[in-house]
Amino acid sequence: MTTMTQQARADAGPVSRFAKWAPLAIVLCGTFIFVLDFFVVNVALPSIARDLRAGAAPIEWLVSGYALTTAALLVTGGRLGDHYGRRRLFSIGLAVFVLASALCAIAPDPSFLVAARVLQGAGAGIMAPNILAILGMTYTGPDRVRAISVYGIVMGLAAVSGQLVGGLLIDANVAGLGWRAIFWINVPIGLAALAATPRLLRESRAEHAGRLDLPGAALLAVALVAIVLPLVDGCQ
């Protein structure tokens, strides 16, 4: 009987470890691609400007528009997750991000590309705050420390490797995609994470979420636009 029990534990060990750390792997996929896209586009700007005949203004907004919408929606994305479910908002944000990445990759002109980048930032802003909330609800004690540590490492790696990855993809020119490859790379990663989310992430909500402060969220977004827009336009 003891031997059978030990064997059962040994067989269940790998499965148990997989179930334990699979949620971390899923949210880290989202973390990696949304942080990567803050930096990966920088190295592609000359190619984009040349290929789409983009002027200075759209090139500026490829960077600023993504950062602006991400920052503007962080608070609102977190509050929506508290009310309607962190897994649900993570999935919505990731789906928007993946769709926007595909739109960036097929952009026919600068205006379309800027609009897709703004949408991509919106997806990141919805997804990002719910990642930390999911980790906080999924792991406790030493496991939470490990999960948050790995989360920080992945963010750092994505930030540091952004321009390297972008340069390699553009230089490789896979299937003649050129700079478009830096956006296509998000699609399979994001779709894989989306497919696994319903089975491997559990839903959670805040017990006392309070009310949604939509006017406050709108005021924050307007304030950020008011600050960033003059800075971007002033560089033209």
Disulfide bonds with the S-S distance in Angstrom:
none
